[in-house]
């Protein structure tokens, strides 16, 4: 069973962002799952969403440089969606 600790999921997400940025081919579909998994793990660990967003914005800026405009909206959107996935009563019905 793979290790899904928040720290390892964060490291995997940062590495995926770095790899995608270095490849220069846009945002791979696999990045969405990594962002959502990381966000869910952080929520389950008790990190408030506002702190998670700040951390992710800092990481995206640091890792993407001039490609920030490409990565920021999508990765932050997936992060927020992943954080709140499964928390709505409407989703559970």
C-alpha positions as CSV (number, residue, x, y, z in Angstrom):
1,X,0.0,0.0,0.0
2,X,1.5,3.4,-1.0
3,X,2.3,5.9,1.7
4,X,-0.2,8.7,1.7
5,X,1.1,10.9,4.4
6,X,0.5,14.6,3.8
7,X,4.3,15.2,3.6
8,X,4.9,12.6,1.0
9,X,1.8,13.6,-1.1
10,X,3.1,17.2,-0.9
11,X,6.5,16.2,-2.1
12,X,5.0,14.2,-5.0
13,X,2.9,17.1,-6.0
14,X,5.8,19.6,-5.9
15,X,7.9,17.1,-8.0
16,X,5.0,16.7,-10.5
17,X,4.7,20.5,-10.8
18,X,8.5,20.8,-11.3
19,X,8.6,18.0,-13.9
20,X,5.7,19.5,-15.8
21,X,7.3,22.9,-15.8
22,X,10.7,21.5,-16.9
23,X,9.0,19.5,-19.7
24,X,7.4,22.7,-21.1
25,X,4.4,20.8,-22.5
26,X,1.7,22.3,-20.3
27,X,-0.1,20.7,-17.5
28,X,-0.4,16.9,-17.5
29,X,-3.7,15.3,-16.5
30,X,-1.9,13.4,-13.7
31,X,-1.3,16.7,-11.9
32,X,-5.0,17.0,-11.1
33,X,-5.1,13.8,-9.1
34,X,-1.9,14.7,-7.3
35,X,-3.3,18.1,-6.3
36,X,-6.6,16.6,-5.1
37,X,-4.9,13.8,-3.1
38,X,-2.6,16.2,-1.4
39,X,-5.4,18.6,-0.5
40,X,-7.6,15.8,0.9
41,X,-4.7,14.6,3.0
42,X,-4.0,18.1,4.3
43,X,-7.7,18.5,5.3
44,X,-7.7,15.2,7.1
45,X,-4.5,16.3,8.9
46,X,-6.4,19.4,10.1
47,X,-4.7,22.1,8.0
48,X,-7.1,25.0,7.3
49,X,-7.9,25.6,3.6
50,X,-6.6,29.1,3.7
51,X,-3.2,27.9,4.9
52,X,-3.1,25.2,2.2
53,X,-3.8,27.8,-0.5
54,X,-1.1,30.1,0.7
55,X,1.4,27.2,0.8
56,X,0.4,26.0,-2.6
57,X,0.7,29.5,-4.2
58,X,4.1,29.9,-2.7
59,X,5.2,26.5,-4.0
60,X,3.8,27.2,-7.5
61,X,5.6,30.5,-7.7
62,X,8.8,29.0,-6.5
63,X,8.7,26.0,-8.9
64,X,7.2,27.5,-12.1
65,X,8.8,30.9,-12.5
66,X,7.5,32.5,-15.7
67,X,5.0,29.7,-16.2
68,X,3.1,30.6,-13.0
69,X,0.2,32.0,-15.0
70,X,-0.4,28.6,-16.6
71,X,-0.1,26.5,-13.4
72,X,-1.6,28.8,-10.7
73,X,-5.3,28.8,-11.6
74,X,-5.6,25.1,-12.4
75,X,-3.5,23.7,-9.5
76,X,-5.2,26.0,-7.0
77,X,-8.6,25.1,-8.4
78,X,-7.9,21.4,-8.1
79,X,-6.5,21.9,-4.6
80,X,-9.6,23.6,-3.4
81,X,-11.9,21.1,-5.1
82,X,-9.9,18.2,-3.5
83,X,-9.9,19.8,-0.1
84,X,-13.7,20.0,0.0
85,X,-14.5,16.9,-2.0
86,X,-16.9,14.7,0.0
87,X,-17.7,17.3,2.6
88,X,-21.0,18.5,1.2
89,X,-24.2,17.0,2.4
90,X,-25.4,17.2,-1.2
91,X,-22.5,15.0,-2.4
92,X,-23.3,12.4,0.2
93,X,-27.0,12.1,-0.8
